Amino acid sequence: MTTSSFLGQNIGNIAAVLWFLLCFRGYFLFTARRSHNTPTLAFAMHRHRKQWIRKALRRENRIADTNIIANLERNVSFFASTTLFILAGLMTVLGTSSETVIMMLSEIPFSDQNSRAQWEVKVLLLICLFVYAFFKFTWGLRQFGQVSVMLGGVPERSENASEAVIEKHIETISKMASKAAGNFNNGLRTYYFSMAVLGWFVNFWIFMLLSAWVVGVLYRREFRSDTLAIMMDNLPD
């Protein structure tokens, strides 16, 4: 098969993948820039984290604060472990016969006639997404562990540290916590976008539509949700 004939037969699928990558990476870059100075969940949560760390440094007993970090770590660890199970399942699907599944999909209305090679490419895309999510979850998990160490290393009240030193600790610990939460959030976003890839097994038009729909869902939740409005109403100074 020549390159021109391959492109001609798969132009729709290629366009769908490019559109997906634009939605996927474009939304990540968009939110990363807007979260610095625009009311978003990430912006509001960073302000609340700074308030939390500020209050934690005033407490002699920080068991409650370490419990909060441990709870966050458990959440991230759960998704990291779940991602490994999903990857194991996808690798199993990739290595087994898929003719039966391809026949079942071909009976769905508006379904593309998937070949074995197309099926494998679609599964490989899902594998790549979940590998990316795994790296994000595990990096976020390590960063939450670093938050624990940083919180444990702040000066005690009896040491009478200067206000500038205390503010420096507040700034660095809250930034590390926000970075950890950001990686966890990116892993969750990848889960959302992986749902869009499922539409590709039926039709590349559905794949493109679901990719745009996921962007809309994520944008509404992070920029226009009632949760954000409640957090902004109670935003610390």
C-alpha positions in Angstrom: 0.0 0.0 0.0 1.4 3.4 -1.0 1.4 6.4 1.3 -1.1 8.2 -0.8 -3.6 5.3 -0.8 -3.0 4.8 3.0 -3.8 8.5 3.6 -6.8 8.3 1.4 -8.3 5.4 3.2 -7.6 6.7 6.7 -7.9 10.5 6.3 -10.9 10.6 8.6 -9.1 8.6 11.3 -6.0 10.8 11.0 -8.1 14.0 11.3 -9.9 12.6 14.3 -6.6 11.8 16.1 -5.2 15.3 15.3 -8.4 16.8 16.6 -8.2 14.7 19.8 -4.6 15.7 20.4 -5.5 19.4 19.9 -8.4 19.1 22.4 -6.2 17.0 24.9 -3.0 19.1 24.9 -4.8 22.4 24.1 -7.0 22.2 27.1 -4.1 21.3 29.4 -2.1 24.3 28.2 -5.2 26.6 28.3 -6.0 25.7 31.9 -2.3 25.9 33.0 -2.1 29.5 31.8 -5.6 30.6 32.9 -5.2 29.2 36.4 -2.6 31.8 37.5 -4.9 34.8 37.3 -8.4 33.6 36.4 -11.0 32.2 38.8 -10.7 28.5 38.3 -10.9 25.5 40.7 -7.1 25.3 40.6 -6.8 29.1 41.4 -9.3 28.9 44.3 -7.8 25.7 45.7 -4.3 27.2 45.7 -5.6 30.1 47.8 -7.3 27.7 50.2 -4.1 25.6 50.5 -2.1 28.7 51.4 -4.6 29.4 54.2 -4.5 25.8 55.3 -0.6 25.8 55.5 -0.7 29.2 57.3 -3.0 27.8 60.0 -1.0 24.5 60.2 2.2 26.4 61.0 0.4 28.0 64.0 -0.5 24.7 65.5 1.7 22.9 67.9 0.1 19.5 67.1 -0.1 18.9 63.3 -1.5 15.4 63.4 -4.7 16.6 61.6 -2.6 18.2 58.9 -0.6 15.1 58.3 -3.9 13.1 58.2 -5.1 15.4 55.4 -2.0 14.8 53.4 -2.3 11.0 54.0 -5.9 11.1 52.8 -4.8 12.9 49.6 -2.1 10.4 49.1 -4.5 7.5 49.4 -6.8 9.0 46.7 -3.9 9.4 44.3 -2.5 5.9 45.2 -6.0 4.4 44.4 -6.0 5.9 40.9 -2.4 4.9 40.3 -3.2 1.3 41.2 -6.4 1.3 39.2 -4.5 2.6 36.2 -2.2 -0.4 36.4 -5.1 -2.8 36.3 -6.6 -1.0 33.3 -3.2 -1.2 31.5 -3.0 -4.9 32.3 -6.5 -5.4 30.8 -5.7 -3.3 27.7 -2.5 -5.3 27.1 -4.5 -8.5 27.4 -7.1 -7.2 24.9 -4.3 -6.2 22.5 -2.7 -9.7 22.7 -5.9 -11.7 22.1 -8.0 -12.3 19.1 -10.2 -9.3 18.3 -12.2 -10.6 15.4 -15.3 -11.3 17.5 -15.2 -7.8 19.0 -14.7 -6.2 15.5 -17.8 -8.2 14.2 -19.9 -6.9 17.2 -18.8 -3.3 16.6 -19.6 -3.6 12.8 -23.2 -4.4 13.7 -23.6 -1.0 15.6 -25.4 1.6 13.4 -23.0 4.1 11.7 -20.1 1.9 12.7 -16.8 2.0 10.7 -15.6 -1.2 9.2 -12.6 -1.7 11.5 -9.7 -3.8 10.4 -7.4 -5.6 12.8 -4.7 -3.0 12.4 -7.1 -0.1 13.1 -8.4 -1.9 16.1 -4.9 -2.3 17.5 -4.1 1.4 16.9 -7.1 2.4 18.9 -6.2 0.1 21.7 -2.6 1.5 21.6 -3.9 5.0 21.9 -5.8 4.0 25.1 -2.7 2.4 26.4 -0.6 5.5 25.8 -3.2 7.6 27.6 -3.3 5.4 30.7 0.5 5.2 30.8 0.5 9.0 30.7 -2.1 9.1 33.5 0.0 6.6 35.6 3.1 8.8 35.4 1.0 11.8 36.4 -0.6 10.0 39.4 2.8 8.6 40.6 4.5 12.0 40.3 1.7 13.6 42.2 2.0 10.9 44.9 5.7 11.7 45.3 5.0 15.4 45.5 2.4 14.9 48.3 5.1 12.9 50.1 7.4 15.8 49.7 4.7 18.1 51.1 4.7 15.9 54.3 8.5 16.3 54.6 8.4 20.0 54.0 5.6 20.5 56.6 7.6 18.5 59.1 10.7 20.7 58.5 9.1 24.0 59.3 10.3 25.8 62.5 8.5 25.2 65.7 6.7 28.1 67.4 9.3 28.0 70.2 12.1 28.8 67.7 10.6 32.3 67.1 11.3 32.2 63.4 10.9 35.6 61.6 7.7 36.4 59.7 9.7 36.3 56.4 10.8 32.7 57.1 7.3 31.6 57.9 5.9 33.2 54.8 8.6 31.5 52.7 7.6 28.1 54.1 3.9 28.9 53.5 4.6 29.8 49.9 6.8 26.8 49.0 4.7 24.2 50.7 1.4 25.5 49.2 3.1 25.5 45.8 4.3 22.0 46.1 0.8 20.9 47.3 -0.7 22.6 44.3 1.7 21.0 41.9 0.8 17.6 43.4 -2.9 18.3 43.0 -2.3 19.6 39.5 -0.7 16.3 38.4 -3.5 14.4 40.1 -6.0 16.6 38.2 -4.2 15.9 34.9 -4.4 12.2 35.5 -8.2 12.5 36.1 -8.5 14.6 32.9 -6.8 11.9 31.0 -9.4 9.4 32.3 -12.1 11.8 30.9 -10.4 12.0 27.5 -10.0 8.2 27.4 -13.8 8.0 27.5 -13.8 10.0 24.2 -11.5 7.4 22.6 -14.1 4.7 23.2 -16.2 6.5 20.6 -13.5 5.9 18.0 -14.2 2.2 18.1 -17.6 3.0 16.6 -16.9 5.9 14.3 -14.3 8.6 14.0 -17.0 11.3 13.9 -18.3 10.1 17.3 -14.6 10.2 18.5 -14.3 13.9 17.4 -17.6 14.8 18.9 -16.9 13.2 22.2 -13.4 14.9 22.4 -15.1 18.3 22.1 -17.8 17.3 24.6 -15.1 16.3 27.2 -13.5 19.7 26.8 -16.9 21.3 27.3 -17.6 19.3 30.4 -14.1 20.0 31.9 -14.3 23.7 31.1 -17.8 24.0 32.7 -16.6 22.2 35.9 -13.4 24.2 36.3 -14.5 27.6 35.1 -18.3 27.8 35.4 -19.5 25.3 38.1 -21.4 25.9 41.3 -18.5 24.4 43.1 -16.2 27.2 41.9 -18.8 29.8 42.9 -19.0 28.4 46.4 -15.2 28.3 46.8 -14.8 31.9 45.4 -17.4 33.2 47.9 -15.3 31.8 50.7 -11.9 32.6 49.2 -9.2 33.5 51.8 -7.6 36.9 51.6 
